[in-house]
Amino acid sequence: MSKRFLTGVLGEVAVEELIHKQFVNWTVGAAKFYNKADLTKLNLNIGIKTVEMGKLPVIHKKPKRPEIINLKVNDHFFYICGLATRETLLKYQDDDGILSPALRKKGNKTAFYGFSELIKFNNFAGLVKAYYTDLFISKIAI
């Protein structure tokens, strides 16, 4: 559990470094109190999923928000792959990518594999543009 927590927090710090904005919540507590978007402090409803190289990110089967997808090479090097829209998260998911039998049995999480569909960004302005493009497209699709 601590390894998973460290991977997640370091992935958030990597995004902070890229966009030059601070948002990481350093407090610890029950998961039910922390089930919100990672970039809430920046007024963006965006989560961050970081996974070790060679694994697929675990996402909700019914995503509530876009997610920034990161790959952890080691504790000092991360690839920030891009932003996955909710539509992309829905389209590119596969339960076979869930390694934990207990997590697979719960049935509410799946693995994301649509790396080629991620929206690239290299600064805060690019992230905001991708986010608002996703919001606009989502409203049209309804």
Z-matrix of the N, CA and C atoms (Angstrom, degrees):
N
C 1 1.445
C 2 1.532 1 110.81
N 3 1.332 2 117.12 1 -41.79
C 4 1.467 3 119.12 2 179.90
C 5 1.528 4 111.03 3 -66.54
N 6 1.332 5 116.71 4 -34.20
C 7 1.462 6 120.19 5 177.28
C 8 1.531 7 110.69 6 -64.44
N 9 1.336 8 116.56 7 -42.40
C 10 1.456 9 121.30 8 178.54
C 11 1.534 10 110.65 9 -65.49
N 12 1.352 11 116.78 10 -41.59
C 13 1.464 12 121.19 11 177.95
C 14 1.524 13 110.14 12 -61.76
N 15 1.332 14 116.56 13 -45.61
C 16 1.465 15 120.80 14 -178.92
C 17 1.529 16 110.86 15 -62.83
N 18 1.316 17 117.22 16 -42.31
C 19 1.466 18 120.88 17 177.81
C 20 1.524 19 110.38 18 -59.15
N 21 1.323 20 116.88 19 -45.38
C 22 1.460 21 120.83 20 -179.66
C 23 1.519 22 112.89 21 -63.83
N 24 1.317 23 116.78 22 -46.29
C 25 1.468 24 120.33 23 -178.82
C 26 1.525 25 110.78 24 -66.96
N 27 1.322 26 117.64 25 -42.22
C 28 1.461 27 119.37 26 178.73
C 29 1.527 28 111.21 27 -64.57
N 30 1.328 29 117.78 28 -34.24
C 31 1.460 30 121.12 29 175.24
C 32 1.523 31 111.48 30 -64.37
N 33 1.329 32 116.69 31 -39.01
C 34 1.460 33 120.65 32 176.21
C 35 1.525 34 110.88 33 -65.08
N 36 1.315 35 116.84 34 -41.61
C 37 1.466 36 121.23 35 178.65
C 38 1.531 37 109.94 36 -63.14
N 39 1.316 38 117.13 37 -38.27
C 40 1.471 39 120.61 38 177.78
C 41 1.529 40 110.47 39 -60.63
N 42 1.332 41 116.97 40 -41.63
C 43 1.470 42 120.12 41 178.18
C 44 1.529 43 109.68 42 -66.83
N 45 1.333 44 117.25 43 -41.52
C 46 1.471 45 120.12 44 175.81
C 47 1.529 46 111.02 45 -54.42
N 48 1.315 47 115.84 46 -44.27
C 49 1.470 48 120.65 47 -179.88
C 50 1.526 49 111.29 48 -62.57
N 51 1.312 50 116.97 49 -40.36
C 52 1.463 51 120.92 50 -178.12
C 53 1.537 52 112.02 51 -68.85
N 54 1.334 53 116.63 52 -44.65
C 55 1.472 54 119.58 53 -173.64
C 56 1.532 55 112.75 54 -93.77
N 57 1.320 56 117.15 55 -5.73
C 58 1.473 57 122.62 56 178.56
C 59 1.529 58 112.26 57 58.83
N 60 1.335 59 115.71 58 40.70
C 61 1.472 60 122.63 59 176.38
C 62 1.517 61 107.81 60 -136.70
N 63 1.339 62 116.88 61 139.62
C 64 1.458 63 120.68 62 178.73
C 65 1.527 64 110.71 63 -96.09
N 66 1.331 65 116.15 64 132.64
C 67 1.454 66 120.89 65 179.89
C 68 1.525 67 112.82 66 -148.97
N 69 1.323 68 119.42 67 -10.23
C 70 1.464 69 121.84 68 -174.22
C 71 1.525 70 110.40 69 -61.63
N 72 1.320 71 115.40 70 131.55
C 73 1.457 72 122.66 71 175.32
C 74 1.528 73 107.30 72 -94.07
N 75 1.318 74 116.73 73 111.79
C 76 1.455 75 121.93 74 -174.42
C 77 1.525 76 113.00 75 -87.81
N 78 1.325 77 118.98 76 1.55
C 79 1.458 78 120.56 77 179.68
C 80 1.523 79 109.73 78 -80.55
N 81 1.334 80 115.18 79 159.84
C 82 1.458 81 122.08 80 -178.81
C 83 1.525 82 108.22 81 -126.23
N 84 1.321 83 116.19 82 143.19
C 85 1.450 84 120.37 83 178.09
C 86 1.513 85 111.03 84 -176.72
N 87 1.330 86 114.98 85 -169.01
C 88 1.466 87 121.26 86 -178.89
C 89 1.532 88 109.73 87 -63.92
N 90 1.328 89 116.12 88 137.50
C 91 1.469 90 122.69 89 -176.06
C 92 1.522 91 112.21 90 -55.88
N 93 1.336 92 118.12 91 -34.00
C 94 1.463 93 119.95 92 -177.01
C 95 1.530 94 112.37 93 -63.23
N 96 1.332 95 117.45 94 -22.02
C 97 1.463 96 121.37 95 178.40
C 98 1.527 97 112.07 96 -89.37
N 99 1.317 98 117.17 97 -7.67
C 100 1.461 99 121.43 98 -175.85
C 101 1.526 100 112.85 99 -118.36
N 102 1.324 101 116.87 100 13.14
C 103 1.460 102 120.85 101 -178.56
C 104 1.526 103 110.05 102 -84.28
N 105 1.322 104 114.92 103 70.93
C 106 1.459 105 120.93 104 177.44
C 107 1.516 106 108.53 105 -145.01
N 108 1.319 107 115.23 106 172.21
C 109 1.460 108 120.51 107 -177.85
C 110 1.524 109 111.42 108 -62.32
N 111 1.330 110 116.30 109 138.67
C 112 1.462 111 121.21 110 -179.07
C 113 1.526 112 112.69 111 -66.76
N 114 1.326 113 117.16 112 -28.58
C 115 1.463 114 120.32 113 -177.72
C 116 1.532 115 113.04 114 -99.37
N 117 1.327 116 117.03 115 24.60
C 118 1.459 117 122.28 116 178.84
C 119 1.525 118 111.84 117 -55.48
N 120 1.327 119 117.31 118 -40.68
C 121 1.476 120 120.75 119 -179.34
C 122 1.523 121 111.98 120 -61.28
N 123 1.318 122 117.12 121 -20.78
C 124 1.466 123 121.72 122 178.95
C 125 1.536 124 111.28 123 -99.75
N 126 1.334 125 115.70 124 11.54
C 127 1.471 126 122.65 125 -178.79
C 128 1.527 127 112.75 126 60.90
N 129 1.333 128 115.58 127 33.78
C 130 1.457 129 121.41 128 176.37
C 131 1.530 130 108.42 129 -122.78
N 132 1.314 131 116.96 130 129.44
C 133 1.458 132 122.20 131 178.27
C 134 1.529 133 108.72 132 -86.97
N 135 1.336 134 114.72 133 69.83
C 136 1.465 135 122.23 134 -177.45
C 137 1.530 136 108.67 135 -130.06
N 138 1.320 137 115.95 136 134.64
C 139 1.450 138 121.39 137 173.91
C 140 1.519 139 110.45 138 -99.12
N 141 1.320 140 115.41 139 171.85
C 142 1.463 141 121.26 140 176.83
C 143 1.525 142 107.74 141 -131.33
N 144 1.316 143 116.03 142 127.13
C 145 1.464 144 122.19 143 175.89
C 146 1.520 145 107.98 144 -116.67
N 147 1.306 146 115.99 145 122.24
C 148 1.461 147 121.91 146 178.44
C 149 1.513 148 108.02 147 -120.40
N 150 1.320 149 115.42 148 134.78
C 151 1.456 150 120.87 149 -178.17
C 152 1.521 151 108.24 150 -136.34
N 153 1.321 152 115.45 151 150.59
C 154 1.469 153 120.15 152 176.73
C 155 1.522 154 109.87 153 -67.04
N 156 1.317 155 115.34 154 144.36
C 157 1.464 156 121.56 155 177.51
C 158 1.525 157 109.36 156 -51.68
N 159 1.312 158 116.30 157 135.00
C 160 1.461 159 121.55 158 179.73
C 161 1.519 160 113.68 159 96.18
N 162 1.329 161 117.35 160 -8.88
C 163 1.465 162 121.61 161 177.25
C 164 1.520 163 108.66 162 -116.03
N 165 1.324 164 115.59 163 165.25
C 166 1.463 165 121.12 164 176.32
C 167 1.525 166 109.37 165 -101.69
N 168 1.338 167 117.41 166 145.20
C 169 1.465 168 119.86 167 177.91
C 170 1.522 169 111.41 168 -65.99
N 171 1.318 170 116.26 169 140.31
C 172 1.456 171 122.65 170 176.91
C 173 1.525 172 108.02 171 -91.92
N 174 1.336 173 115.56 172 126.29
C 175 1.464 174 121.86 173 -178.07
C 176 1.529 175 109.74 174 -128.97
N 177 1.324 176 115.91 175 167.45
C 178 1.460 177 120.72 176 172.38
C 179 1.526 178 109.08 177 -73.60
N 180 1.328 179 116.16 178 141.72
C 181 1.465 180 120.02 179 177.90
C 182 1.524 181 111.35 180 -63.41
N 183 1.329 182 116.23 181 -32.44
C 184 1.467 183 121.57 182 176.98
C 185 1.532 184 107.43 183 -115.56
N 186 1.322 185 117.41 184 83.69
C 187 1.464 186 120.27 185 -174.39
C 188 1.529 187 112.42 186 -65.25
N 189 1.330 188 115.18 187 139.59
C 190 1.461 189 121.90 188 179.72
C 191 1.520 190 111.94 189 -93.81
N 192 1.326 191 116.43 190 -17.46
C 193 1.464 192 120.47 191 -173.08
C 194 1.518 193 110.16 192 -155.82
N 195 1.316 194 117.64 193 162.45
C 196 1.465 195 120.16 194 172.43
C 197 1.527 196 110.29 195 -65.71
N 198 1.313 197 116.43 196 159.80
C 199 1.467 198 122.03 197 -179.82
C 200 1.521 199 110.36 198 -133.26
N 201 1.316 200 115.55 199 136.96
C 202 1.459 201 120.78 200 168.35
C 203 1.524 202 105.87 201 -81.85
N 204 1.314 203 116.91 202 130.53
C 205 1.463 204 121.71 203 -178.21
C 206 1.532 205 109.07 204 -106.63
N 207 1.334 206 115.21 205 125.50
C 208 1.469 207 122.53 206 179.66
C 209 1.524 208 110.26 207 -121.43
N 210 1.322 209 115.71 208 148.15
C 211 1.463 210 121.65 209 171.04
C 212 1.528 211 108.69 210 -114.63
N 213 1.314 212 115.63 211 128.94
C 214 1.460 213 121.30 212 178.66
C 215 1.530 214 109.27 213 -93.90
N 216 1.332 215 116.36 214 118.30
C 217 1.454 216 121.23 215 175.61
C 218 1.530 217 108.60 216 -83.87
N 219 1.335 218 116.01 217 -47.40
C 220 1.467 219 123.50 218 173.86
C 221 1.523 220 107.03 219 -157.36
N 222 1.326 221 118.38 220 -175.55
C 223 1.465 222 120.58 221 -176.45
C 224 1.528 223 113.48 222 -65.72
N 225 1.314 224 117.47 223 -8.52
C 226 1.469 225 121.07 224 -176.85
C 227 1.524 226 113.95 225 -118.50
N 228 1.329 227 117.89 226 -4.72
C 229 1.461 228 119.99 227 -175.53
C 230 1.522 229 110.54 228 -140.24
N 231 1.339 230 115.08 229 124.06
C 232 1.454 231 122.54 230 -179.18
C 233 1.523 232 109.81 231 -131.48
N 234 1.328 233 116.14 232 144.36
C 235 1.455 234 121.78 233 168.98
C 236 1.525 235 106.87 234 -98.25
N 237 1.324 236 117.02 235 124.26
C 238 1.459 237 120.62 236 171.96
C 239 1.519 238 104.88 237 -94.71
N 240 1.316 239 115.75 238 103.19
C 241 1.464 240 121.87 239 -168.69
C 242 1.518 241 113.33 240 -77.08
N 243 1.327 242 117.72 241 -34.59
C 244 1.456 243 120.42 242 -179.78
C 245 1.516 244 111.68 243 145.39
N 246 1.331 245 114.68 244 -174.66
C 247 1.456 246 122.54 245 -178.36
C 248 1.522 247 110.13 246 -100.87
N 249 1.319 248 116.03 247 127.93
C 250 1.465 249 121.99 248 174.52
C 251 1.519 250 108.07 249 -98.22
N 252 1.328 251 116.98 250 121.37
C 253 1.460 252 120.41 251 175.08
C 254 1.521 253 108.88 252 -69.72
N 255 1.323 254 115.96 253 165.69
C 256 1.470 255 119.29 254 176.93
C 257 1.523 256 110.83 255 -60.85
N 258 1.320 257 116.18 256 -38.67
C 259 1.469 258 119.88 257 179.39
C 260 1.522 259 111.07 258 -63.54
N 261 1.327 260 116.33 259 -40.98
C 262 1.467 261 120.86 260 178.11
C 263 1.523 262 110.45 261 -65.56
N 264 1.333 263 116.78 262 -41.68
C 265 1.469 264 120.52 263 178.42
C 266 1.525 265 110.95 264 -61.61
N 267 1.333 266 116.67 265 -37.82
C 268 1.469 267 120.55 266 178.78
C 269 1.527 268 112.31 267 -70.28
N 270 1.312 269 116.21 268 -38.78
C 271 1.469 270 121.11 269 -174.06
C 272 1.529 271 112.99 270 -75.99
N 273 1.324 272 117.92 271 -34.94
C 274 1.464 273 121.77 272 -172.92
C 275 1.527 274 111.18 273 -112.96
N 276 1.304 275 115.72 274 67.62
C 277 1.465 276 120.11 275 177.83
C 278 1.521 277 110.30 276 -132.09
N 279 1.330 278 114.78 277 149.52
C 280 1.460 279 120.32 278 -176.14
C 281 1.523 280 109.43 279 -154.42
N 282 1.312 281 116.78 280 121.41
C 283 1.462 282 121.72 281 -179.68
C 284 1.528 283 112.80 282 -64.34
N 285 1.326 284 117.48 283 -23.23
C 286 1.472 285 119.99 284 179.94
C 287 1.532 286 112.04 285 -64.30
N 288 1.329 287 118.00 286 -18.06
C 289 1.458 288 121.69 287 178.36
C 290 1.518 289 113.90 288 -82.06
N 291 1.329 290 117.37 289 -5.32
C 292 1.469 291 121.74 290 177.44
C 293 1.518 292 108.22 291 -82.61
N 294 1.331 293 116.03 292 115.80
C 295 1.462 294 120.78 293 -176.13
C 296 1.521 295 113.27 294 -80.79
N 297 1.319 296 117.91 295 -29.66
C 298 1.463 297 122.01 296 -177.25
C 299 1.531 298 110.73 297 -83.54
N 300 1.339 299 117.59 298 119.66
C 301 1.470 300 119.58 299 177.34
C 302 1.533 301 111.89 300 -61.02
N 303 1.326 302 117.73 301 -35.53
C 304 1.466 303 121.06 302 -179.60
C 305 1.530 304 110.68 303 -66.40
N 306 1.319 305 117.00 304 -42.59
C 307 1.461 306 120.87 305 178.66
C 308 1.525 307 110.95 306 -67.47
N 309 1.317 308 116.51 307 -40.24
C 310 1.465 309 120.57 308 178.45
C 311 1.528 310 110.47 309 -62.38
N 312 1.335 311 116.60 310 -39.03
C 313 1.460 312 121.81 311 -178.43
C 314 1.530 313 111.80 312 -65.27
N 315 1.337 314 117.45 313 -33.34
C 316 1.470 315 120.39 314 178.95
C 317 1.524 316 111.63 315 -60.70
N 318 1.335 317 116.76 316 -36.06
C 319 1.450 318 121.10 317 172.60
C 320 1.520 319 117.40 318 83.27
N 321 1.328 320 118.33 319 2.70
C 322 1.468 321 119.11 320 -178.55
C 323 1.527 322 113.95 321 -103.39
N 324 1.317 323 117.14 322 -5.47
C 325 1.462 324 121.69 323 -179.91
C 326 1.526 325 109.60 324 -121.27
N 327 1.319 326 115.07 325 156.87
C 328 1.454 327 122.16 326 178.91
C 329 1.526 328 108.05 327 -147.73
N 330 1.299 329 117.02 328 179.63
C 331 1.468 330 121.29 329 179.62
C 332 1.524 331 109.32 330 -108.46
N 333 1.329 332 115.69 331 143.61
C 334 1.455 333 122.74 332 179.45
C 335 1.524 334 109.53 333 -99.67
N 336 1.339 335 116.81 334 134.67
C 337 1.462 336 119.72 335 -179.59
C 338 1.534 337 113.95 336 -130.91
N 339 1.315 338 119.14 337 8.71
C 340 1.463 339 121.68 338 -173.80
C 341 1.523 340 115.11 339 -89.39
N 342 1.313 341 117.02 340 49.45
C 343 1.470 342 121.15 341 -176.24
C 344 1.533 343 112.93 342 -58.56
N 345 1.316 344 117.27 343 -32.69
C 346 1.470 345 119.92 344 -178.51
C 347 1.525 346 112.20 345 -70.03
N 348 1.307 347 118.26 346 -14.49
C 349 1.464 348 122.99 347 -177.28
C 350 1.531 349 113.15 348 -98.39
N 351 1.317 350 117.93 349 0.81
C 352 1.460 351 120.79 350 -177.61
C 353 1.523 352 111.25 351 -70.00
N 354 1.324 353 115.79 352 145.40
C 355 1.464 354 121.83 353 176.90
C 356 1.530 355 107.11 354 -89.01
N 357 1.316 356 115.09 355 117.47
C 358 1.468 357 120.37 356 -178.19
C 359 1.531 358 110.00 357 -76.05
N 360 1.325 359 115.92 358 147.67
C 361 1.457 360 122.44 359 172.99
C 362 1.523 361 107.45 360 -150.08
N 363 1.327 362 116.67 361 152.82
C 364 1.472 363 118.73 362 179.59
C 365 1.522 364 112.63 363 -132.48
N 366 1.347 365 116.12 364 11.03
C 367 1.455 366 120.41 365 174.96
C 368 1.527 367 108.56 366 -161.74
N 369 1.326 368 116.00 367 177.16
C 370 1.460 369 120.69 368 -176.98
C 371 1.525 370 111.36 369 -63.79
N 372 1.318 371 117.50 370 -42.33
C 373 1.468 372 121.07 371 -179.88
C 374 1.530 373 110.93 372 -60.07
N 375 1.324 374 117.22 373 -41.03
C 376 1.459 375 121.03 374 178.17
C 377 1.520 376 112.24 375 -65.53
N 378 1.324 377 116.46 376 -38.21
C 379 1.462 378 120.77 377 177.36
C 380 1.528 379 110.49 378 -65.56
N 381 1.328 380 116.96 379 -44.88
C 382 1.466 381 121.17 380 179.74
C 383 1.534 382 110.09 381 -61.82
N 384 1.312 383 116.96 382 -42.74
C 385 1.472 384 120.78 383 178.60
C 386 1.529 385 110.57 384 -60.53
N 387 1.316 386 117.44 385 -45.98
C 388 1.467 387 121.41 386 178.84
C 389 1.525 388 110.98 387 -62.04
N 390 1.316 389 116.36 388 -41.52
C 391 1.471 390 121.56 389 -179.25
C 392 1.530 391 111.03 390 -63.28
N 393 1.314 392 117.41 391 -48.65
C 394 1.460 393 120.04 392 -178.08
C 395 1.526 394 112.15 393 -71.60
N 396 1.303 395 118.01 394 -28.74
C 397 1.459 396 120.95 395 172.80
C 398 1.524 397 109.31 396 -63.38
N 399 1.346 398 116.66 397 -42.32
C 400 1.461 399 121.15 398 177.98
C 401 1.530 400 110.59 399 -62.86
N 402 1.316 401 117.70 400 -43.67
C 403 1.468 402 120.48 401 178.95
C 404 1.526 403 111.11 402 -60.99
N 405 1.310 404 116.87 403 -43.31
C 406 1.460 405 121.97 404 -179.36
C 407 1.527 406 110.71 405 -63.26
N 408 1.311 407 116.64 406 -46.99
C 409 1.468 408 121.30 407 -179.48
C 410 1.517 409 110.23 408 -64.19
N 411 1.346 410 118.08 409 -40.39
C 412 1.461 411 121.72 410 179.49
C 413 1.519 412 111.30 411 -61.03
N 414 1.318 413 117.49 412 -40.52
C 415 1.468 414 120.52 413 -178.77
C 416 1.530 415 110.68 414 -68.14
N 417 1.324 416 117.90 415 -34.73
C 418 1.470 417 121.24 416 177.94
C 419 1.525 418 110.18 417 -68.35
N 420 1.335 419 116.34 418 -37.75
C 421 1.463 420 121.64 419 -175.53
C 422 1.527 421 112.38 420 -70.84
N 423 1.310 422 118.27 421 -17.16
C 424 1.474 423 121.34 422 -175.78
C 425 1.491 424 112.00 423 -73.92
